[in-house]
Amino acid sequence: MSTMQEKLKKMNPRQLEAVLHTEGPLLILAGAGSGKTTVLINRIAYIIDQSLAKPWQILAITFTNKAAGELKERLTAMLGDTGGDVWAATFHSTCARILRRDGDRIGYSSHFTVYDTDDSKRLVKDCQKALNIDDKMISHKSILSEISHAKDSMLSPADYQAAAGSDFRLAKIGAVYELYQKRLREADAMDFDDLLGNTVELFRQCPDVLEYYQNRFRYIMVDEYQDTNQVQYEFVRLLAEKSKNLCVVGDDDQSIYKFRGATIENIMSFEKSYPNAKVIRLEQNYRSTKNILNAANAVISNNEERKGKTLWTENPEGDKIQIHTSSNEQDEAGFVATTILEQVAKGRKYSDFAVLYRMNSQSNILEKVFVKSGIPYRIIGGHRFYERREIRDMIAYLSVINNPSDEIRLRRIVNQPKRSIGDKTIATASEIAGALGESLLEVLGRADEFDSLRRASVKLKAFYDMMQELIDANDDESVSLHELYELILEKTGYIEALRGEKEEAETRIENINELASNLLKFQEENGEEATLSAFLEEVSLMTDIDNYDETADTVVMMTMHSAKGLEFPVVFLPGFEEGIFPGLQAIYDPNEIQEERRLCYVAITRAKESLYLLNADSRMLFGSTSRNRPSRFSLEIPLDLINKTREQDWRKPDLGTKMPVAETELRRKSATAAMHFGQVTPPARSGNVFKTGDMVQHKTFGKGLVISATPMGNDVLLEIAFEQGTKKLMANFARLAKVE
C-alpha cells in the first residue's frame, strides 16, 4: 500500500470526500478541531500523486505565515523536496511576491518598501501636519482605520472623496488619504492593504499578467475563508476565473475579524458566487471533550446568521465546564494562579494552560499575580522583538539601503545615532526634494548646492556618503546579508552609542546581536534567495503568532482573537461578563452580538480537556469599579454541562427568600436581565444625577461610560469614555440619558 493510500485510509468519510473532489469549486465547512489542515495537505498531496498538477501549479493561501510554514513542512515530509515547491503563503506574502515580479507594470520597483503600522502612522501624521488637520480634531488612528476600510472595499482616494460629499470630517480624511497615497508612491512604498489592492489593480490593468498566474495556478485553495474581505475575494475570484478549481475552507461560526474589514458574506454566499459549488461539512471534532463541544454548540446555536452544523466527537465526556465567580479581578487572577499551581503539582506542564481574554488590558492583574506566584508565562501580542527601538533603527537602515526613496525610514535614522542634524534642516531638505522630484537622500548628497542647507552640508554629505557606501555594498553580490549588517554597525557606530546610554544598554546590544543571528538563520534557510528585499518582506509581514513557540513550558496569555487556530488542554476565559464579553458596544447591536458570540465559540473550542469561565462581582474598569452581570453566553450553556464554584453562588436566591427558587427560573430571569442590559431610561424632568461607573447615552456620541464626575458649582463635569474617545461634558447641558 502506498503512502498516499495509507493516509486516505485514516480519514473519515467526509474528509475523504473533500480530498477526492478535485475539480470545480468546493466549499469545505470545517468545524473547530475537525482536521481541516490534514484535509488540505492530503488534498494537495493527492492532486500531485494523481499527476493532476505539479507542486508549483498549486496555490495554498493560509491565514498566518506559521500555518504556511507548517503546511510546507508536512508536504515535504510526505512528498520529499517537491512538497516545498507548493506556493503556500498568506494573502499578503502571495501578493508581495507577485508585485516584486510585476509591480513595475503599475509604477513600482522590485525593491519597494512595505510600511508597517508604525510607518503608516508616521506618514499619516506628516500628512495631517501638511494639511493643517489637528490630531485632536480627527485622530490619526481614526484616519488610518478609515483608509484601511476604504482599501479593503477597493475605494480609491477619489472614490472616497466623492462618497464623502458634504461631510466635513470625511472630506478631511479623504484629503489625508489622497496625500498619503501620493507620498507612498513617491517613497516607492506600500502599506499592508496596498499589497492586496495593487495586485488586483495589476491584474485588471495587465490582462497578460493575470493570464500568466491563471495558467500557472491550476488549483487554488484558501484557508480561513470566513475571514476574507472584499479585495481578497476579488483577488481569488480573478485567479480562479479560468480553471474554476477553487477550494475554500472555512467556518462561518468562526468569522471574528469584522473589525479588520472581513465580511462573513463571502462564505455565506459562496454557492451564489459559484453556482456549481460542492459543499462538504466536516463536523467530527478530534480536539475537545463532549462537554466542551456541547457547550460550544449550545452557545453558537443562538446565532441566526449561520449555515448550520453540529460538532460531535468520539472523545470522552470529560470535565464539566467550570463557572467560577470571584469577588473582584484580583481574586479572579488568584483563582487562575492557584488552579495552575495545583494542577502542575499533579503533573501538568505550564504549557498546558492558556488564559484568553477579550481585551489586552485584562492581562495586567494576571501578570502581577503570576510574577508573585512564580508562574512562568508569556504574552502573545506584547512588545514584539521587531518593535523595539534599536531593532526598528536597524530595520530602517536596511530599508533605506534597499530602497533609497524611503523617506519615512530615512528620517528615523538620520540622527540615530546622534549626528547633530536638526529637524528643521531635514524638513527643508524634504521640501527641496519634493520641489525637484528627487529623493531626500539625493538632496542630502548635494546639500552644498542649496543656500538653506549649506551650513549643515558637511554633516549631511557625510551621512549621504556613508549610506551610499552601504548601498554599494548591498549591490555587491559577494557581500552577504550578515556582512552588510556588520558593516552598518561598524560605519554608524551604533553599538558604541548604545554603550553610552544608561538605560537598558546591555539589553539593547543583546537585541542587536540577536538580529544578527536572525539574519544568519535567514541566509542558511534561503540560500541564494536570501536577498535584503526578501528579508525585509519577511519581517514586515511577520505576526506574533508566527513567533509562537509551542515547545516552551510557559503559560500562554493572549486575546481570544489571537488564539484562533490554536489549542490547549486547559483554557481560562476571565471577564466573562456583560460589558466585557460581550463588549459594551456590542450589547446595543444585534449584528455585533452575533460577532461576539462567534468569538465566544472560538474561545470555547480552543480547550481540549478543561474550560473555566470566570466572572467577578466587581471589577476595576476604566479606572473605576463596576458591577457587571455574568455574560449572557454563560447563560446559554445547559445546566447539565456546568459545575459552579464561588463564595456566594450567583444563581442562589437572595437571603430572606421564603420559598425555594428553582435554578431554571433564576437562569431565565438572569438571561432576561442580560438581554435588556443597555436599555435606555429616559431622563427625569428634574435631571439625572450621574456618578462614576454610570452608563449613559448621548445624542451625538452614542453610548459611553462615566469615568469621573467632578462637582462644579451647581453642575457636574463628567468625563465619559465613548467609542470614539473620551469627552468632558457638563451634566446640565449634555442632555444625557442613563442606561440601565
C-alpha positions, 0 to 999 in steps of 0.5 A, spaced: 500 500 500 502 506 498 503 512 502 498 516 499 493 510 500 495 509 507 493 516 509 486 516 505 485 510 509 485 514 516 480 519 514 473 519 515 468 519 510 467 526 509 474 528 509 475 523 504 470 526 500 473 533 500 480 530 498 477 526 492 473 532 489 478 535 485 475 539 480 470 545 480 469 549 486 468 546 493 466 549 499 469 545 505 465 547 512 470 545 517 468 545 524 473 547 530 478 541 531 475 537 525 482 536 521 481 541 516 489 542 515 490 534 514 484 535 509 488 540 505 495 537 505 492 530 503 488 534 498 494 537 495 498 531 496 493 527 492 492 532 486 500 531 485 500 523 486 494 523 481 499 527 476 493 532 476 498 538 477 505 539 479 507 542 486 508 549 483 501 549 479 498 549 486 496 555 490 495 554 498 493 561 501 493 560 509 491 565 514 498 566 518 505 565 515 506 559 521 500 555 518 504 556 511 510 554 514 507 548 517 503 546 511 510 546 507 513 542 512 508 536 512 508 536 504 515 535 504 515 530 509 510 526 505 512 528 498 520 529 499 523 536 496 517 537 491 512 538 497 516 545 498 515 547 491 507 548 493 506 556 493 503 556 500 503 563 503 498 568 506 494 573 502 499 578 503 506 574 502 502 571 495 501 578 493 508 581 495 511 576 491 507 577 485 508 585 485 516 584 486 515 580 479 510 585 476 509 591 480 513 595 475 507 594 470 503 599 475 509 604 477 513 600 482 520 597 483 522 590 485 525 593 491 519 597 494 518 598 501 512 595 505 510 600 511 508 597 517 503 600 522 508 604 525 510 607 518 503 608 516 502 612 522 508 616 521 506 618 514 499 619 516 501 624 521 506 628 516 500 628 512 495 631 517 501 636 519 501 638 511 494 639 511 493 643 517 488 637 520 489 637 528 490 630 531 485 632 536 480 634 531 480 627 527 485 622 530 490 619 526 488 612 528 481 614 526 484 616 519 488 610 518 482 605 520 478 609 515 483 608 509 484 601 511 476 600 510 476 604 504 482 599 501 479 593 503 472 595 499 477 597 493 475 605 494 480 609 491 482 616 494 477 619 489 472 614 490 472 616 497 472 623 496 466 623 492 462 618 497 464 623 502 460 629 499 458 634 504 461 631 510 466 635 513 470 630 517 470 625 511 472 630 506 478 631 511 480 624 511 479 623 504 484 629 503 489 625 508 488 619 504 489 622 497 496 625 500 498 619 503 497 615 497 501 620 493 507 620 498 507 612 498 508 612 491 513 617 491 517 613 497 516 607 492 512 604 498 506 600 500 502 599 506 499 592 508 492 593 504 496 596 498 499 589 497 492 586 496 489 592 492 495 593 487 495 586 485 488 586 483 489 593 480 495 589 476 491 584 474 485 588 471 490 593 468 495 587 465 490 582 462 497 578 460 499 578 467 493 575 470 493 570 464 500 568 466 498 566 474 491 563 471 495 558 467 500 557 472 495 556 478 491 550 476 488 549 483 487 554 488 485 553 495 484 558 501 484 557 508 480 561 513 475 563 508 470 566 513 475 571 514 476 574 507 474 581 505 472 584 499 479 585 495 481 578 497 475 575 494 476 579 488 483 577 488 481 569 488 475 570 484 480 573 478 485 567 479 480 562 479 476 565 473 479 560 468 480 553 471 474 554 476 478 549 481 477 553 487 477 550 494 475 554 500 475 552 507 472 555 512 467 556 518 462 561 518 461 560 526 468 562 526 468 569 522 471 574 528 475 579 524 469 584 522 473 589 525 479 588 520 474 589 514 472 581 513 465 580 511 462 573 513 458 574 506 463 571 502 462 564 505 455 565 506 454 566 499 459 562 496 454 557 492 451 564 489 458 566 487 459 559 484 453 556 482 456 549 481 459 549 488 460 542 492 459 543 499 462 538 504 461 539 512 466 536 516 463 536 523 467 530 527 471 534 532 478 530 534 480 536 539 475 537 545 471 533 550 463 532 549 462 537 554 466 542 551 463 541 544 456 541 547 457 547 550 460 550 544 454 548 540 449 550 545 452 557 545 453 558 537 446 555 536 443 562 538 446 565 532 441 566 526 446 568 521 449 561 520 449 555 515 448 550 520 452 544 523 453 540 529 460 538 532 460 531 535 466 527 537 468 520 539 472 523 545 470 522 552 465 526 556 470 529 560 470 535 565 464 539 566 465 546 564 467 550 570 463 557 572 467 560 577 465 567 580 470 571 584 469 577 588 473 582 584 479 581 578 484 580 583 481 574 586 479 572 579 487 572 577 488 568 584 483 563 582 487 562 575 494 562 579 492 557 584 488 552 579 495 552 575 499 551 581 495 545 583 494 542 577 502 542 575 503 539 582 499 533 579 503 533 573 501 538 568 506 542 564 505 550 564 504 549 557 498 546 558 494 552 560 492 558 556 488 564 559 484 568 553 481 574 554 477 579 550 481 585 551 489 586 552 488 590 558 485 584 562 492 581 562 495 586 567 492 583 574 494 576 571 501 578 570 502 581 577 499 575 580 503 570 576 510 574 577 508 573 585 506 566 584 512 564 580 508 562 574 512 562 568 508 565 562 508 569 556 504 574 552 502 573 545 501 580 542 506 584 547 512 588 545 514 584 539 522 583 538 521 587 531 518 593 535 523 595 539 527 601 538 534 599 536 531 593 532 526 598 528 533 603 527 536 597 524 530 595 520 530 602 517 537 602 515 536 596 511 530 599 508 533 605 506 539 601 503 534 597 499 530 602 497 533 609 497 526 613 496 524 611 503 523 617 506 519 615 512 525 610 514 530 615 512 528 620 517 528 615 523 535 614 522 538 620 520 540 622 527 540 615 530 545 615 532 546 622 534 549 626 528 547 633 530 542 634 524 536 638 526 529 637 524 528 643 521 534 642 516 531 635 514 524 638 513 527 643 508 531 638 505 524 634 504 521 640 501 527 641 496 526 634 494 519 634 493 520 641 489 525 637 484 522 630 484 528 627 487 529 623 493 531 626 500 537 622 500 539 625 493 538 632 496 542 630 502 548 628 497 548 635 494 546 639 500 552 644 498 548 646 492 542 649 496 543 656 500 538 653 506 542 647 507 549 649 506 551 650 513 549 643 515 552 640 508 558 637 511 554 633 516 549 631 511 554 629 505 557 625 510 551 621 512 549 621 504 556 618 503 556 613 508 549 610 506 551 610 499 557 606 501 552 601 504 548 601 498 554 599 494 555 594 498 548 591 498 549 591 490 555 587 491 553 580 490 559 577 494 557 581 500 552 577 504 546 579 508 550 578 515 556 582 512 552 588 510 549 588 517 556 588 520 558 593 516 552 598 518 554 597 525 561 598 524 560 605 519 554 608 524 557 606 530 551 604 533 553 599 538 558 604 541 552 609 542 548 604 545 554 603 550 553 610 552 546 610 554 544 608 561 538 605 560 537 598 558 544 598 554 546 591 555 539 589 553 539 593 547 546 590 544 543 583 546 537 585 541 542 587 536 546 581 536 540 577 536 538 580 529 544 578 527 543 571 528 536 572 525 539 574 519 544 568 519 538 563 520 535 567 514 541 566 509 542 558 511 534 557 510 534 561 503 540 560 500 541 564 494 534 567 495 536 570 501 536 577 498 535 584 503 528 585 499 526 578 501 528 579 508 525 585 509 518 582 506 519 577 511 519 581 517 514 586 515 509 581 514 511 577 520 505 576 526 506 574 533 503 568 532 508 566 527 513 567 533 509 562 537 513 557 540 509 551 542 515 547 545 516 552 551 513 550 558 510 557 559 503 559 560 500 562 554 496 569 555 493 572 549 486 575 546 481 570 544 482 573 537 489 571 537 488 564 539 484 562 533 487 556 530 490 554 536 489 549 542 490 547 549 488 542 554 486 547 559 483 554 557 481 560 562 476 565 559 476 571 565 471 577 564 466 573 562 461 578 563 456 583 560 460 589 558 466 585 557 464 579 553 460 581 550 463 588 549 459 594 551 458 596 544 456 590 542 450 589 547 446 595 543 447 591 536 444 585 534 449 584 528 455 585 533 452 580 538 452 575 533 460 577 532 461 576 539 458 570 540 462 567 534 468 569 538 465 566 544 465 559 540 472 560 538 474 561 545 470 555 547 473 550 542 480 552 543 480 547 550 481 540 549 480 537 556 478 543 561 474 550 560 473 555 566 469 561 565 470 566 570 466 572 572 467 577 578 462 581 582 466 587 581 471 589 577 476 595 576 474 598 569 476 604 566 479 606 572 473 605 576 469 599 579 463 596 576 458 591 577 457 587 571 452 581 570 455 574 568 455 574 560 449 572 557 453 566 553 454 563 560 447 563 560 446 559 554 450 553 556 445 547 559 445 546 566 447 539 565 454 541 562 456 546 568 459 545 575 459 552 579 464 554 584 464 561 588 463 564 595 456 566 594 453 562 588 450 567 583 444 563 581 442 562 589 436 566 591 437 572 595 437 571 603 430 572 606 427 568 600 421 564 603 420 559 598 425 555 594 427 558 587 428 553 582 435 554 578 431 554 571 427 560 573 433 564 576 437 562 569 431 565 565 430 571 569 438 572 569 438 571 561 432 576 561 436 581 565 442 580 560 438 581 554 435 588 556 442 590 559 443 597 555 436 599 555 435 606 555 431 610 561 429 616 559 431 622 563 427 625 569 424 632 568 428 634 574 435 631 571 439 625 572 444 625 577 450 621 574 456 618 578 462 614 576 461 607 573 454 610 570 452 608 563 449 613 559 447 615 552 448 621 548 445 624 542 451 625 538 456 620 541 452 614 542 453 610 548 459 611 553 461 610 560 462 615 566 469 615 568 469 621 573 464 626 575 467 632 578 462 637 582 462 644 579 458 649 582 451 647 581 453 642 575 457 636 574 463 635 569 463 628 567 468 625 563 465 619 559 469 614 555 465 613 548 467 609 542 470 614 539 474 617 545 473 620 551 469 627 552 468 632 558 461 634 558 457 638 563 451 634 566 446 640 565 447 641 558 449 634 555 442 632 555 444 625 557 440 619 558 442 613 563 442 606 561 440 601 565 
